[in-house]
Amino acid sequence: MKKSIPILAAVAVIVLLPVPAIATQEGLVAWWRFDTEGNIATDSVSGDSDRIRGNFEYVQGVSGTCLKFDENTTAIVRKGRDVPHLAGSFTIEAWIAPQVFPWNWCPIVMQRDEDKGFYFGIDADGRLGLHVGINGRWYECKSRSALAEYDKYAQWGTTKSGWRKYFRGEGGTIKIDRKATAFLPVLKWSHILGTFDPEKGVTIYLNGDRAGHLETNGSFEQPDNSDLRIARDIKKLKPAYTERAYGTHAFNYSFDGLIDEIRIYDFALNDRQVMKAYKRIQPIQLQPLKFRRIPTGPKDQSKFGATYTLLNYDEDYDRSFRMGAFADVVVTFDTHPFTLTYWHGINYYPIWWSENDIGIMHEAAEVHGPKGCQEAMMDRQCRYSHVRIVENNQARIIIHWRNALNNIDYELIHEDEMTGWGSWSDDYYTIYPDGVTARKIVLYSSRLDEWHSFEQDNFVLQPGLWPDDILHKEAGILANLKGEESCLSWESGFPEGEQVEDPVILVYNIKAQYKPYMITQPGVGRPTVEGAEIPWPWCYHWWNHWPAAQIPCDGRQVLVVDGRPSSSCIGEAAFKGCYKQDHHSMSQVMLFGMTKDKRPAGLVPLALSWAQAPEIIPDNSIIDRGYSLEQRCYTFERRFQDDGRAICIKVKASVERPLLNPCFVVKKWGNRNVRLTIDNKEFKRGTNFRYDHTNTLTSTDLIIWMKTESAKPIKITLQPVVK
């Protein structure tokens, strides 16, 4: 018994001491394999257990499993007292597969305190870098930039004017006819490695090959007791390439993607050893990730209708939202393959999606404030923005989107001193089976005298795309009510082409069968176009502070495909008046939709039928309540509730005032069905003749939509039919 006591004690001591999980090579001082489970990352050299913070997932890696990092939360931190001591030379090695490039520099591994330590990471353009503190100075060794011509801009520029000045230059335009290509790929595995040698300097490698070298002379200084961090810096940074410093806050973010096999050595590997390290293991699947896709809704053309649903984007992205099962709205069409979505991930802006998923958004009310843009785009968490279905039947759909004009701090603008109300907006879409949509946007504000924007069209690019992947060089075509057209080219960086007087129609020439259009109210609004002022292929504005970005930033330019969805704009509407105004509100109206076969001139009859709707002469059984520009419909009211008599309506259509796919709303119609005849020809209920009933607090109304066109007078008869 006496001999067993020391043996048991020894065993206890051995169990309590950290034991390396596997035999390691000489000079290897830390090794995270990410082959364990749970929220602990084990160092296979020291046996230390480092806690994994935030959201993460174990997935197939280069060897065994790896760690999938969440951009918003994931980090691994080792206390400074437990960090391996590095004196003289060192090497850092890892395998990474970025889902996206970070907003600015982001560490893979770092230990830094001011000008001491090291920082091994990647930046917003996919550059690799090893930054080292040497003799009290900070040195940065980086791989090539995505485009050498904008190197200076990439280092200092933060404004749009700086970008233009650099590309155009004092001596004229600098023509760059190729796209920028990132040094690192997104979605794919890359072996990255960096070394420091006091005599040779700093060197970085990609997949075994040298990618950059910086001559230095001096000793590495490791900070005392500073934590070692994997995938997330404690320091907040602003995104690279922001347009307005006052419209952006610095924030924390993590590496978004996969990391595996992090190793730290206490010596500098030479070129031969680096290649050997790269070939040591190779991924079974070179591209383990795929681009995220903004949800666009179904394209099965099964029905015309609006549906409450919850649209999913990506698990890492979706988990941060606190939304229920009916947060979003999708509008589908039974005769067209496009959709209209209201998704919380892009603040409920309505997005038209073509048959091949090219999206366009019609922006809401906007004004500028002390912290940049004040608009729904800054409502990242949808604190104010919400959407609801007002009407949903066989003849039409009405969607109401309510939003506030807030800034990056969710502060409203122009708050009334007496009431506390700031600026708000109501946006109504009245949508018909042919896709033609009448919009009424109402701005409520105490400062209607100030400039406000009511309409800017932003294209939504799925990850992996450039603007020219969705837009032709001749990206926009204008037309007026005479049918005169102007096809504009953006090749020079400015929209150029023959001008037309008083344009009201703009068709966007996207690379799809169905192309979006905008029609403004003649005499009040007109389409306008703009360019980035840089020659092709840089001629279009390109941003990714929106869509689907959860960052406090009101403008960020994109220079390279970085794995994120992005946006571009070439057109908007300018107004010299308004549709209606009272003491605290102002409204505008316009038409939107998608067209497959028609050029802008072919949309003139639609524009005329809306802006100059033909006169109606009803019989004496109904009261004419007028034509509604905001809903694109004629409204009548029965003199007597549920009157069983037929209604006769004469339409004084003409070439100047044509009738095109009209909608009739008959109040107090009752529950009866209806038989439609046009010039004594009966229309059967179906694709070209749709009707339904809607109930109000005081009546049951009839809503009719008919697919018919006329440039001469016609007679329409509505005969009640008992169900």
Wavefront OBJ file of the C-alpha trace (Angstrom):
o trace
v 0.000 0.000 0.000
v 2.802 2.387 0.789
v 4.376 1.908 -2.665
v 1.164 2.625 -4.515
v 0.674 6.119 -3.126
v 3.580 7.806 -4.986
v 2.616 6.039 -8.207
v -0.924 7.321 -8.059
v 0.312 10.814 -7.286
v 2.619 10.716 -10.277
v -0.220 9.623 -12.508
v -2.315 12.489 -11.229
v 0.423 14.970 -12.033
v 0.796 13.607 -15.551
v -2.922 13.902 -16.211
v -3.018 17.520 -15.074
v -0.107 18.677 -17.230
v -0.846 19.613 -20.864
v 0.407 16.905 -23.176
v 1.057 17.363 -26.901
v -1.555 15.475 -28.892
v 0.925 14.190 -31.464
v 4.626 14.184 -32.114
v 5.708 17.480 -33.678
v 8.631 18.543 -35.829
v 11.479 20.588 -34.467
v 10.835 24.322 -34.408
v 7.043 23.998 -34.492
v 5.762 25.973 -31.488
v 1.987 26.056 -32.173
v -0.368 24.011 -34.338
v -4.147 24.350 -34.560
v -5.523 21.425 -36.562
v -9.245 22.060 -35.871
v -9.918 18.332 -35.794
v -11.640 18.317 -32.403
v -15.277 18.962 -31.548
v -16.897 21.550 -29.321
v -15.912 25.137 -28.626
v -12.242 24.384 -27.940
v -9.380 24.635 -30.434
v -6.538 22.456 -29.209
v -2.915 23.366 -29.829
v -1.302 20.078 -30.840
v 2.134 21.282 -29.709
v 1.452 22.634 -26.226
v -1.836 20.872 -25.590
v -3.411 24.196 -24.637
v -7.132 24.576 -25.192
v -8.214 27.871 -26.745
v -11.862 28.826 -26.585
v -13.707 29.431 -29.867
v -16.014 32.393 -29.456
v -19.108 33.264 -31.453
v -20.779 31.195 -34.158
v -18.782 28.528 -35.950
v -19.052 25.131 -37.569
v -16.768 22.159 -38.200
v -16.727 21.139 -41.865
v -14.486 19.127 -44.192
v -11.037 20.700 -44.245
v -7.730 20.264 -46.005
v -6.885 17.567 -43.481
v -9.696 16.165 -41.386
v -12.031 18.961 -40.360
v -11.561 22.718 -40.385
v -13.331 25.644 -38.806
v -15.953 27.683 -40.644
v -15.851 31.248 -39.331
v -18.791 33.648 -39.125
v -17.968 37.202 -40.252
v -19.905 38.776 -37.414
v -18.837 36.861 -34.320
v -16.182 34.132 -34.569
v -12.789 34.519 -32.900
v -10.144 32.476 -31.102
v -8.122 34.196 -28.394
v -5.077 32.921 -26.513
v -3.984 34.869 -23.480
v -0.654 36.628 -23.847
v 0.973 34.655 -21.061
v 0.413 31.425 -23.026
v 1.624 32.651 -26.431
v 4.806 30.906 -27.665
v 7.897 33.039 -27.278
v 9.295 34.180 -30.621
v 12.824 35.550 -30.735
v 14.702 36.101 -33.973
v 13.106 34.363 -36.948
v 9.592 32.896 -37.237
v 7.110 31.454 -39.737
v 3.299 31.478 -39.816
v 1.411 29.065 -42.046
v -2.273 28.361 -42.730
v -4.797 27.097 -45.246
v -7.700 29.479 -45.911
v -10.771 29.578 -48.159
v -12.450 33.007 -47.952
v -16.204 33.155 -48.439
v -15.741 36.885 -48.960
v -12.870 39.299 -48.560
v -13.033 41.289 -45.320
v -14.128 44.917 -45.177
v -10.548 45.983 -44.514
v -7.484 44.190 -43.149
v -8.415 41.109 -41.144
v -6.000 38.803 -39.342
v -5.649 35.100 -39.839
v -3.237 35.137 -36.888
v -2.005 38.202 -35.026
v -0.331 39.359 -31.832
v 0.158 43.106 -31.795
v 0.577 46.002 -29.404
v 1.244 49.306 -31.183
v 4.510 48.781 -33.151
v 5.358 45.443 -31.596
v 4.290 42.005 -32.736
v 3.053 40.532 -36.003
v -0.102 40.580 -38.124
v -0.659 37.889 -40.768
v -3.849 38.487 -42.725
v -5.710 39.562 -45.860
v -7.386 42.793 -46.951
v -10.521 43.960 -48.753
v -9.013 43.397 -52.220
v -7.751 39.897 -51.469
v -4.152 40.888 -50.785
v -2.017 38.809 -48.443
v 0.218 40.529 -45.929
v 2.638 39.883 -43.081
v 3.185 42.978 -40.953
v 5.970 42.925 -38.388
v 7.250 45.187 -35.612
v 11.021 45.615 -36.045
v 13.125 47.805 -33.783
v 10.115 49.891 -32.788
v 8.820 50.428 -36.346
v 5.950 48.736 -38.148
v 6.704 47.168 -41.544
v 4.137 45.764 -43.980
v 4.959 43.163 -46.612
v 2.041 42.735 -49.010
v 1.306 40.820 -52.189
v 0.407 42.585 -55.418
v -2.711 44.722 -55.536
v -5.705 43.784 -57.641
v -4.783 46.442 -60.206
v -1.433 48.193 -60.202
v -2.869 51.415 -61.617
v -4.894 52.087 -58.490
v -2.179 51.229 -55.998
v -1.934 54.812 -54.761
v -5.670 55.095 -54.446
v -5.885 51.793 -52.638
v -3.450 53.044 -50.043
v -4.982 56.423 -49.291
v -8.226 57.023 -51.066
v -11.509 57.120 -49.206
v -13.609 59.361 -51.422
v -15.258 59.140 -54.793
v -13.528 62.346 -55.864
v -10.158 60.798 -55.086
v -11.012 57.812 -57.259
v -12.023 60.005 -60.179
v -8.991 62.252 -59.831
v -6.647 59.303 -59.891
v -8.207 57.568 -62.873
v -8.729 60.691 -64.927
v -5.562 62.413 -63.746
v -4.469 65.968 -64.280
v -3.228 65.098 -67.760
v -6.469 63.499 -68.907
v -8.142 60.117 -68.752
v -6.061 57.084 -67.845
v -7.561 54.234 -69.858
v -7.673 50.947 -68.010
v -9.392 48.421 -70.232
v -9.148 45.377 -67.996
v -10.767 44.321 -64.778
v -9.046 44.091 -61.447
v -8.195 40.561 -60.326
v -7.688 39.694 -56.704
v -4.442 38.071 -55.613
v -6.241 35.475 -53.520
v -9.274 33.596 -54.813
v -12.546 33.523 -52.948
v -14.262 30.181 -52.281
v -11.091 28.139 -52.949
v -8.381 26.786 -50.683
v -5.107 28.705 -50.615
v -1.947 27.831 -48.718
v -0.548 31.036 -47.243
v 2.740 31.425 -45.414
v 4.833 34.292 -44.108
v 8.366 34.385 -42.729
v 10.529 36.873 -40.898
v 14.309 36.722 -40.772
v 16.312 39.495 -39.040
v 18.858 39.452 -41.847
v 16.649 38.767 -44.882
v 13.437 40.610 -44.019
v 9.792 39.635 -44.506
v 8.596 37.221 -47.194
v 5.108 35.945 -48.034
v 4.104 32.912 -50.093
v 1.001 31.638 -51.859
v 0.725 27.934 -52.655
v 4.468 27.466 -52.231
v 5.543 30.381 -54.441
v 6.913 33.734 -53.367
v 4.270 36.454 -53.440
v 6.091 39.369 -51.873
v 9.276 40.385 -50.100
v 10.278 43.368 -47.995
v 13.906 44.000 -47.137
v 14.303 44.917 -43.468
v 17.127 44.986 -41.006
v 16.577 44.575 -37.304
v 15.108 42.461 -34.551
v 11.517 41.378 -34.122
v 9.872 42.732 -31.005
v 7.190 40.540 -29.480
v 4.721 42.399 -27.240
v 4.537 41.464 -23.581
v 1.298 39.788 -22.522
v -0.689 40.789 -25.627
v -3.247 38.176 -26.621
v -2.829 36.121 -29.768
v -5.928 36.362 -31.937
v -7.161 34.184 -34.764
v -9.605 35.528 -37.383
v -10.644 38.734 -35.562
v -8.887 41.931 -34.530
v -9.869 43.686 -31.334
v -9.329 47.018 -33.101
v -12.292 48.506 -34.943
v -11.710 49.560 -38.555
v -13.676 51.427 -41.181
v -14.239 49.631 -44.483
v -11.806 50.377 -47.270
v -13.014 52.710 -50.045
v -15.814 54.420 -48.157
v -17.198 57.513 -49.844
v -17.919 59.714 -46.839
v -15.924 59.544 -43.635
v -18.783 61.112 -41.676
v -21.215 58.489 -42.995
v -19.242 55.490 -41.735
v -18.277 54.117 -38.323
v -15.407 51.784 -37.515
v -16.554 48.337 -36.377
v -15.304 44.849 -35.552
v -15.575 41.949 -37.955
v -14.140 38.462 -38.361
v -12.717 36.413 -41.200
v -15.584 34.913 -43.198
v -14.729 31.478 -44.537
v -12.672 28.386 -43.735
v -9.364 28.146 -41.878
v -7.338 24.979 -41.332
v -3.886 23.850 -40.239
v -2.466 26.996 -38.625
v 1.197 26.489 -37.707
v 3.762 28.763 -36.079
v 7.503 27.992 -36.218
v 10.305 29.673 -34.281
v 12.486 29.894 -37.394
v 12.092 31.126 -40.983
v 11.421 28.419 -43.563
v 13.417 28.748 -46.774
v 11.897 28.498 -50.263
v 12.432 24.747 -50.479
v 10.882 24.138 -47.075
v 7.920 26.355 -47.956
v 7.192 24.317 -51.082
v 7.487 21.134 -49.054
v 5.045 22.530 -46.487
v 2.589 23.359 -49.280
v 2.820 19.862 -50.771
v 2.593 18.183 -47.363
v -1.177 17.976 -47.669
v -3.525 18.914 -50.485
v -7.271 19.538 -50.286
v -9.525 16.864 -51.718
v -11.925 19.578 -52.860
v -10.164 22.687 -54.163
v -13.338 24.797 -53.986
v -15.260 23.885 -50.841
v -17.504 26.974 -50.885
v -20.005 28.520 -53.275
v -21.330 32.039 -53.609
v -24.243 33.025 -51.461
v -27.353 33.953 -53.406
v -29.777 36.711 -52.537
v -33.258 35.129 -52.556
v -35.247 35.977 -55.673
v -38.448 33.982 -55.260
v -39.824 31.134 -57.393
v -39.989 31.369 -61.176
v -42.548 28.608 -61.751
v -45.328 30.997 -62.914
v -47.858 29.024 -60.883
v -49.967 31.974 -59.778
v -50.465 35.696 -59.722
v -50.396 36.666 -56.096
v -48.535 37.984 -53.079
v -47.364 35.638 -50.332
v -45.994 36.192 -46.862
v -42.906 34.066 -46.284
v -39.415 34.071 -44.779
v -36.714 34.244 -47.436
v -33.422 32.589 -46.524
v -30.020 33.819 -47.657
v -27.239 32.153 -45.693
v -27.188 30.459 -42.296
v -24.441 32.686 -40.913
v -26.221 35.802 -42.142
v -29.763 34.792 -41.255
v -29.115 33.840 -37.642
v -28.486 37.428 -36.568
v -31.979 38.592 -37.575
v -34.853 38.388 -35.131
v -37.636 37.737 -37.603
v -40.646 35.444 -37.745
v -41.957 33.112 -40.416
v -43.918 35.830 -42.259
v -41.348 38.615 -42.385
v -41.096 38.934 -46.187
v -43.382 39.251 -49.201
v -42.967 37.677 -52.646
v -45.094 38.618 -55.664
v -45.300 36.077 -58.485
v -46.913 36.239 -61.931
v -48.687 33.454 -63.797
v -47.859 34.751 -67.281
v -44.325 36.060 -66.736
v -41.124 34.541 -65.268
v -40.082 37.600 -63.261
v -40.766 38.199 -59.567
v -40.988 41.078 -57.115
v -39.591 40.571 -53.614
v -39.619 42.496 -50.360
v -36.851 40.941 -48.265
v -35.750 42.031 -44.794
v -32.091 41.414 -45.681
v -32.147 44.456 -47.970
v -34.371 46.591 -45.754
v -37.549 45.684 -47.701
v -36.657 47.613 -50.823
v -38.837 46.161 -53.609
v -36.645 44.245 -56.059
v -37.725 43.212 -59.542
v -35.927 40.014 -60.573
v -35.629 39.102 -64.248
v -35.928 35.526 -65.444
v -32.155 35.085 -64.954
v -32.034 36.828 -61.559
v -30.829 40.301 -62.468
v -32.385 42.568 -59.879
v -33.354 46.236 -59.837
v -34.465 48.240 -56.832
v -36.455 51.470 -56.883
v -35.141 53.505 -53.996
v -37.349 55.247 -51.448
v -37.289 58.771 -50.019
v -33.841 60.041 -49.057
v -32.214 63.158 -47.662
v -28.705 63.978 -46.442
v -27.885 64.684 -42.818
v -24.899 65.258 -40.526
v -24.073 61.529 -40.579
v -24.560 60.948 -44.277
v -27.547 59.455 -46.047
v -30.878 59.345 -44.218
v -32.958 56.596 -45.801
v -34.298 53.082 -45.367
v -30.986 51.717 -46.658
v -29.436 52.615 -43.297
v -32.096 50.610 -41.421
v -29.987 47.448 -41.406
v -32.021 45.711 -38.696
v -35.413 46.820 -40.034
v -36.215 48.686 -36.851
v -38.572 50.962 -38.768
v -38.938 49.360 -42.175
v -41.759 46.845 -42.650
v -44.025 45.580 -45.407
v -47.648 44.426 -45.567
v -50.098 43.178 -48.161
v -53.056 45.551 -48.462
v -54.890 43.858 -51.316
v -54.296 40.448 -52.867
v -56.744 39.128 -55.424
v -56.998 37.860 -58.970
v -57.175 41.347 -60.486
v -54.412 43.169 -58.637
v -52.113 43.339 -55.627
v -51.358 46.331 -53.412
v -48.231 46.287 -51.237
v -47.488 48.921 -48.605
v -43.902 49.478 -47.499
v -43.417 51.856 -44.576
v -39.979 53.153 -43.671
v -38.199 55.957 -41.872
v -35.414 58.248 -43.015
v -32.770 57.187 -40.491
v -28.979 57.435 -40.487
v -26.299 54.858 -39.635
v -27.118 55.304 -35.925
v -30.865 54.766 -36.500
v -31.543 58.434 -35.759
v -34.414 60.055 -37.646
v -33.997 63.400 -39.329
v -36.039 66.591 -38.961
v -37.690 65.617 -35.702
v -40.480 68.026 -34.861
v -39.823 69.899 -31.617
v -43.494 69.805 -30.654
v -44.482 66.258 -31.620
v -41.182 64.351 -31.762
v -42.028 62.942 -35.192
v -39.183 62.676 -37.697
v -39.345 62.040 -41.454
v -41.192 58.905 -42.593
v -42.307 57.457 -45.899
v -45.183 55.325 -47.182
v -44.556 53.497 -50.457
v -47.502 51.850 -52.250
v -47.186 49.478 -55.213
v -50.372 48.601 -57.123
v -49.409 45.595 -59.225
v -51.363 44.141 -62.139
v -51.165 40.710 -63.846
v -49.198 42.112 -66.808
v -46.522 43.334 -64.388
v -47.353 47.013 -64.836
v -47.072 48.630 -61.427
v -48.272 52.032 -60.291
v -46.252 53.541 -57.492
v -47.232 56.226 -55.032
v -44.542 57.342 -52.601
v -45.460 59.699 -49.768
v -42.903 61.597 -47.695
v -43.955 62.942 -44.308
v -41.610 65.626 -43.023
v -41.451 68.912 -41.153
v -38.937 70.148 -43.729
v -40.529 69.654 -47.117
v -38.651 72.727 -48.289
v -35.367 70.797 -48.244
v -34.111 68.637 -51.125
v -35.375 65.060 -51.088
v -34.772 62.202 -53.493
v -37.763 60.043 -54.380
v -36.393 57.642 -56.966
v -33.001 56.090 -57.698
v -32.669 52.754 -59.451
v -30.008 50.420 -58.091
v -29.190 47.126 -59.768
v -28.613 44.176 -57.465
v -25.650 42.024 -58.479
v -25.349 38.526 -57.113
v -21.882 37.659 -55.722
v -19.222 37.063 -58.356
v -20.539 39.611 -60.874
v -19.280 42.914 -62.246
v -21.776 45.581 -63.388
v -20.892 44.867 -67.019
v -21.922 41.242 -66.455
v -25.526 42.440 -66.251
v -25.464 45.680 -68.285
v -24.694 46.236 -71.958
v -22.521 49.205 -72.931
v -25.701 50.742 -74.356
v -27.251 50.411 -70.930
v -30.181 52.808 -71.140
v -32.718 53.980 -73.691
v -34.811 57.115 -73.155
v -38.047 57.985 -74.932
v -40.629 60.754 -74.895
v -44.364 60.647 -75.547
v -43.743 61.313 -79.259
v -41.946 57.976 -79.505
v -38.537 59.571 -80.075
v -35.728 57.483 -78.590
v -32.181 58.049 -77.390
v -29.952 54.990 -77.003
v -27.128 55.876 -74.633
v -23.668 54.313 -74.402
v -21.583 54.315 -71.222
v -18.302 53.340 -72.925
v -16.609 56.667 -72.162
v -17.768 56.691 -68.555
v -20.516 59.195 -69.330
v -23.906 58.320 -70.870
v -23.608 59.618 -74.429
v -26.070 59.620 -77.292
v -28.601 61.673 -79.205
v -30.792 63.671 -76.851
v -34.591 63.732 -76.915
v -36.812 66.435 -75.493
v -38.942 65.777 -72.431
v -38.187 62.081 -71.873
v -40.556 60.246 -69.533
v -39.613 56.623 -70.312
v -36.376 54.835 -69.425
v -35.700 51.192 -70.314
v -32.628 49.543 -68.814
v -30.780 47.348 -71.294
v -29.839 44.505 -68.981
v -28.554 41.136 -70.196
v -31.905 39.415 -69.841
v -35.032 38.837 -71.921
v -37.173 40.910 -69.580
v -35.913 44.450 -69.066
v -37.039 46.895 -66.363
v -38.571 50.241 -67.188
v -39.608 53.442 -65.441
v -42.249 55.931 -66.587
v -42.521 59.310 -64.871
v -45.448 61.715 -64.693
v -45.091 64.156 -67.612
v -44.425 67.708 -66.539
v -43.491 66.636 -63.005
v -40.745 64.031 -63.265
v -38.217 62.882 -65.826
v -35.691 60.025 -65.964
v -32.053 61.049 -65.627
v -28.900 59.001 -66.196
v -25.374 59.067 -64.815
v -22.010 57.325 -65.114
v -18.928 56.780 -62.992
v -16.927 59.112 -65.287
v -14.351 56.363 -65.898
v -14.055 54.510 -69.240
v -15.273 50.956 -69.825
v -15.265 48.577 -68.003
v -15.207 50.902 -64.976
v -17.962 53.128 -66.312
v -20.691 52.095 -63.878
v -20.924 52.993 -60.219
v -20.252 49.925 -58.079
v -20.943 49.628 -54.343
v -21.411 46.939 -51.710
v -22.371 48.805 -48.547
v -25.771 47.576 -49.808
v -27.337 45.053 -50.387
v -27.276 42.546 -47.510
v -24.453 44.284 -45.652
v -24.916 44.769 -41.917
v -22.419 47.599 -41.519
v -22.692 51.252 -40.387
v -21.709 52.737 -43.748
v -23.633 54.855 -46.261
v -21.315 54.348 -49.252
v -18.515 51.944 -50.159
v -17.033 51.460 -53.616
v -16.073 48.068 -55.001
v -12.942 47.535 -57.064
v -12.760 43.755 -57.326
v -15.080 40.761 -57.084
v -14.902 40.070 -53.355
v -17.609 37.451 -52.891
v -20.254 39.892 -51.693
v -23.455 40.977 -53.414
v -23.168 44.485 -54.784
v -25.122 47.230 -56.490
v -24.817 49.667 -59.367
v -26.792 52.688 -60.517
v -27.104 54.424 -63.881
v -30.484 56.132 -63.563
v -32.978 57.874 -61.345
v -35.854 60.326 -61.598
v -35.676 64.079 -61.087
v -38.751 66.083 -60.109
v -39.532 69.769 -60.539
v -42.802 69.532 -58.702
v -44.877 66.871 -57.014
v -48.028 64.856 -57.483
v -49.672 66.141 -54.304
v -48.625 68.161 -51.272
v -50.129 69.349 -48.012
v -48.703 70.954 -44.880
v -46.687 67.893 -43.790
v -46.504 65.496 -46.752
v -45.455 65.350 -50.387
v -46.041 62.538 -52.893
v -44.865 61.383 -56.302
v -46.280 58.823 -58.746
v -44.668 56.734 -61.483
v -44.955 53.415 -63.324
v -42.601 50.435 -63.139
v -42.520 47.019 -64.751
v -40.644 44.587 -66.987
v -40.884 44.411 -70.760
v -39.738 41.630 -73.064
v -40.495 42.716 -76.602
v -41.012 46.456 -76.511
v -38.488 49.215 -76.976
v -39.152 52.446 -75.062
v -41.188 53.821 -77.966
v -43.365 50.739 -77.688
v -44.232 51.773 -74.139
v -45.662 55.120 -75.250
v -49.258 53.779 -75.385
v -48.862 52.554 -71.804
v -47.490 55.909 -70.684
v -50.295 57.801 -72.451
v -53.001 55.482 -71.114
v -51.784 56.306 -67.613
v -50.742 59.956 -67.791
v -53.500 60.947 -70.254
v -56.144 58.353 -69.476
v -59.127 58.495 -71.844
v -62.308 60.145 -70.669
v -65.029 57.897 -69.286
v -68.771 58.443 -69.687
v -70.698 56.108 -67.342
v -74.453 55.592 -67.297
v -76.565 57.076 -64.520
v -76.466 53.942 -62.330
v -72.967 54.773 -61.115
v -70.966 57.784 -60.010
v -67.622 58.433 -61.683
v -65.017 58.919 -58.933
v -62.259 59.683 -61.407
v -59.048 58.141 -62.626
v -56.325 57.374 -60.082
v -52.764 57.916 -61.273
v -51.483 56.406 -58.042
v -53.336 53.115 -58.606
v -53.700 53.225 -62.413
v -57.424 52.552 -62.261
v -60.867 54.032 -62.860
v -63.071 54.196 -59.785
v -66.864 54.143 -59.798
v -69.492 53.889 -57.113
v -72.911 52.275 -57.333
v -75.681 54.703 -56.474
v -77.392 51.854 -54.666
v -75.734 48.992 -52.772
v -75.836 45.643 -54.597
v -77.786 47.034 -57.547
v -78.603 44.214 -59.966
v -78.679 46.360 -63.098
v -75.954 46.292 -65.754
v -73.456 49.130 -65.986
v -72.619 50.701 -69.331
v -69.384 52.671 -69.657
v -68.287 54.552 -72.759
v -64.536 55.030 -73.129
v -63.501 57.919 -75.387
v -60.178 56.334 -76.350
v -57.975 57.825 -79.065
v -54.408 57.681 -80.334
v -53.481 60.525 -77.988
v -55.439 59.018 -75.098
v -55.436 55.235 -75.611
v -56.901 52.558 -73.379
v -54.469 49.816 -72.367
v -55.145 46.943 -69.963
v -57.338 49.024 -67.653
v -58.551 48.371 -64.137
v -62.052 49.264 -62.934
v -62.982 49.482 -59.262
v -66.734 49.512 -58.624
v -67.628 50.368 -55.058
v -70.856 48.962 -53.532
v -71.018 46.276 -56.220
v -71.957 43.548 -53.758
v -71.200 39.823 -53.842
v -72.410 39.170 -57.383
v -70.080 37.970 -60.114
v -69.807 39.883 -63.387
v -70.091 39.313 -67.124
v -67.895 41.567 -69.304
v -68.651 42.635 -72.858
v -66.662 45.095 -74.960
v -68.524 46.403 -78.007
v -70.990 43.520 -77.553
v -68.198 40.921 -77.516
v -68.193 38.830 -74.348
v -64.920 38.138 -72.531
v -64.639 34.907 -70.588
v -63.124 35.028 -67.145
v -59.511 33.881 -67.353
v -56.076 35.171 -68.254
v -57.357 38.229 -70.139
v -60.291 39.060 -67.879
v -59.832 38.844 -64.134
v -61.994 40.063 -61.321
v -62.438 39.671 -57.613
v -64.187 41.212 -54.642
v -62.767 43.108 -51.712
v -64.530 44.032 -48.494
v -64.366 47.382 -46.737
v -66.062 48.467 -43.518
v -69.055 49.741 -45.477
v -69.281 47.794 -48.725
v -68.219 44.933 -50.959
v -66.406 46.261 -54.017
v -65.636 44.743 -57.409
v -62.166 44.963 -58.964
v -61.762 44.182 -62.666
v -58.626 43.945 -64.806
v -58.910 43.340 -68.530
v -56.247 42.762 -71.152
v -57.485 44.970 -73.949
v -56.157 47.845 -76.017
v -57.942 50.496 -78.020
v -57.133 53.786 -79.735
v -60.770 54.474 -80.621
v -63.983 54.791 -78.571
v -65.436 51.601 -77.153
v -68.367 50.571 -74.948
v -67.861 48.352 -71.917
v -70.763 46.619 -70.189
v -70.616 45.028 -66.752
v -73.547 42.696 -66.111
v -74.044 41.427 -62.522
v -74.385 37.641 -62.290
v -75.819 35.865 -59.279
v -73.303 33.402 -57.822
l 1 2 3 4 5 6 7 8 9 10 11 12 13 14 15 16 17 18 19 20 21 22 23 24 25 26 27 28 29 30 31 32 33 34 35 36 37 38 39 40 41 42 43 44 45 46 47 48 49 50 51 52 53 54 55 56 57 58 59 60 61 62 63 64 65 66 67 68 69 70 71 72 73 74 75 76 77 78 79 80 81 82 83 84 85 86 87 88 89 90 91 92 93 94 95 96 97 98 99 100 101 102 103 104 105 106 107 108 109 110 111 112 113 114 115 116 117 118 119 120 121 122 123 124 125 126 127 128 129 130 131 132 133 134 135 136 137 138 139 140 141 142 143 144 145 146 147 148 149 150 151 152 153 154 155 156 157 158 159 160 161 162 163 164 165 166 167 168 169 170 171 172 173 174 175 176 177 178 179 180 181 182 183 184 185 186 187 188 189 190 191 192 193 194 195 196 197 198 199 200 201 202 203 204 205 206 207 208 209 210 211 212 213 214 215 216 217 218 219 220 221 222 223 224 225 226 227 228 229 230 231 232 233 234 235 236 237 238 239 240 241 242 243 244 245 246 247 248 249 250 251 252 253 254 255 256 257 258 259 260 261 262 263 264 265 266 267 268 269 270 271 272 273 274 275 276 277 278 279 280 281 282 283 284 285 286 287 288 289 290 291 292 293 294 295 296 297 298 299 300 301 302 303 304 305 306 307 308 309 310 311 312 313 314 315 316 317 318 319 320 321 322 323 324 325 326 327 328 329 330 331 332 333 334 335 336 337 338 339 340 341 342 343 344 345 346 347 348 349 350 351 352 353 354 355 356 357 358 359 360 361 362 363 364 365 366 367 368 369 370 371 372 373 374 375 376 377 378 379 380 381 382 383 384 385 386 387 388 389 390 391 392 393 394 395 396 397 398 399 400 401 402 403 404 405 406 407 408 409 410 411 412 413 414 415 416 417 418 419 420 421 422 423 424 425 426 427 428 429 430 431 432 433 434 435 436 437 438 439 440 441 442 443 444 445 446 447 448 449 450 451 452 453 454 455 456 457 458 459 460 461 462 463 464 465 466 467 468 469 470 471 472 473 474 475 476 477 478 479 480 481 482 483 484 485 486 487 488 489 490 491 492 493 494 495 496 497 498 499 500 501 502 503 504 505 506 507 508 509 510 511 512 513 514 515 516 517 518 519 520 521 522 523 524 525 526 527 528 529 530 531 532 533 534 535 536 537 538 539 540 541 542 543 544 545 546 547 548 549 550 551 552 553 554 555 556 557 558 559 560 561 562 563 564 565 566 567 568 569 570 571 572 573 574 575 576 577 578 579 580 581 582 583 584 585 586 587 588 589 590 591 592 593 594 595 596 597 598 599 600 601 602 603 604 605 606 607 608 609 610 611 612 613 614 615 616 617 618 619 620 621 622 623 624 625 626 627 628 629 630 631 632 633 634 635 636 637 638 639 640 641 642 643 644 645 646 647 648 649 650 651 652 653 654 655 656 657 658 659 660 661 662 663 664 665 666 667 668 669 670 671 672 673 674 675 676 677 678 679 680 681 682 683 684 685 686 687 688 689 690 691 692 693 694 695 696 697 698 699 700 701 702 703 704 705 706 707 708 709 710 711 712 713 714 715 716 717 718 719 720 721 722 723
